[in-house]
Amino acid sequence: MSCYRRLAELTRQMLGHARREEWGSLPALEEQCSALVRLLQQLEPVAQLDAAQRQEKLGLLRGIHSDRNEVRAKVGPQLLHLRDAVQGLQRQQLLRSYGL
């Protein structure tokens, strides 16, 4: 359960950074989340949870899902803006290479 609790905490942190538009903080947190997910994939088949733990896990997963959806909603427009900026720079470089 500690992995699920930690994953929930990390996604809450990611959401806080996304809300404050602190985009540079997100990659390191995402890497930590990915590492925890990989660990959970290894542990899950052998983990035995009682009814209370299953309920807690379900609540944590709902929160994680909600937080990640909001993070994606906030990051998506930023990624599109970044893509457009990169494409603009590529066009400028291409025009310069042809002397335009």
C-alpha positions as CSV (number, residue, x, y, z in Angstrom):
1,M,0.0,0.0,0.0
2,S,2.9,2.3,0.6
3,C,3.6,2.4,-3.1
4,Y,0.1,3.5,-3.9
5,R,0.2,6.1,-1.2
6,R,3.5,7.4,-2.6
7,L,2.1,7.4,-6.2
8,A,-0.9,9.4,-5.0
9,E,1.4,11.9,-3.3
10,L,3.6,12.3,-6.4
11,T,0.5,12.9,-8.6
12,R,-0.8,15.5,-6.2
13,Q,2.7,17.2,-6.4
14,M,2.5,17.0,-10.2
15,L,-0.9,18.6,-10.2
16,G,0.3,21.4,-7.9
17,H,3.2,22.2,-10.2
18,A,1.0,22.1,-13.2
19,R,-1.5,24.4,-11.6
20,R,1.4,26.8,-10.9
21,E,2.7,26.3,-14.4
22,E,6.0,25.0,-13.1
23,W,6.6,22.8,-16.1
24,G,10.2,22.1,-15.4
25,S,9.3,20.2,-12.2
26,L,7.1,17.7,-14.0
27,P,9.6,15.4,-15.8
28,A,11.4,14.3,-12.6
29,L,8.1,13.6,-10.8
30,E,6.8,11.7,-13.9
31,E,10.0,9.5,-13.8
32,Q,9.4,8.8,-10.1
33,C,5.8,7.8,-10.9
34,S,6.9,5.6,-13.8
35,A,9.4,3.8,-11.5
36,L,6.6,3.2,-8.9
37,V,4.3,1.9,-11.5
38,R,7.0,-0.6,-12.7
39,L,7.5,-1.7,-9.1
40,L,3.7,-2.1,-8.6
41,Q,3.5,-4.2,-11.7
42,Q,6.1,-6.6,-10.2
43,L,4.5,-6.6,-6.7
44,E,0.8,-6.7,-7.7
45,P,0.6,-10.4,-8.7
46,V,1.8,-11.5,-5.2
47,A,0.3,-8.8,-3.0
48,Q,-2.6,-10.0,-0.8
49,L,-4.9,-7.2,0.3
50,D,-7.7,-7.4,2.8
51,A,-11.0,-5.7,2.3
52,A,-10.0,-2.4,3.9
53,Q,-6.7,-2.3,1.9
54,R,-8.6,-2.9,-1.3
55,Q,-11.0,0.0,-0.5
56,E,-8.0,2.2,0.3
57,K,-6.3,1.2,-2.9
58,L,-9.5,1.9,-4.9
59,G,-9.7,5.4,-3.3
60,L,-6.1,6.1,-4.0
61,L,-6.4,4.9,-7.6
62,R,-9.4,7.2,-8.1
63,G,-7.5,10.2,-6.8
64,I,-4.4,9.3,-8.9
65,H,-6.6,9.0,-12.0
66,S,-8.4,12.3,-11.3
67,D,-5.1,14.2,-10.6
68,R,-3.4,12.8,-13.7
69,N,-6.3,13.8,-15.9
70,E,-6.1,17.3,-14.7
71,V,-2.3,17.4,-15.2
72,R,-2.8,16.2,-18.8
73,A,-5.4,18.8,-19.4
74,K,-3.0,21.5,-18.2
75,V,0.1,20.2,-19.9
76,G,-1.6,19.5,-23.3
77,P,-1.9,23.1,-24.4
78,Q,1.7,23.8,-23.3
79,L,2.9,20.9,-25.4
80,L,1.0,22.2,-28.4
81,H,2.6,25.6,-27.8
82,L,6.0,24.1,-27.6
83,R,5.4,22.1,-30.8
84,D,4.4,25.2,-32.6
85,A,7.4,27.1,-31.3
86,V,9.8,24.3,-32.5
87,Q,8.1,24.2,-35.9
88,G,8.5,28.0,-36.2
89,L,12.2,27.7,-35.4
90,Q,12.6,24.9,-37.9
91,R,11.0,27.0,-40.6
92,Q,13.3,30.0,-39.8
93,Q,16.3,27.8,-40.0
94,L,15.2,26.4,-43.3
95,L,14.5,29.8,-44.7
96,R,18.0,31.0,-43.5
97,S,19.6,28.0,-45.1
98,Y,18.2,29.1,-48.5
99,G,19.1,32.7,-47.8
100,L,15.5,33.9,-47.4
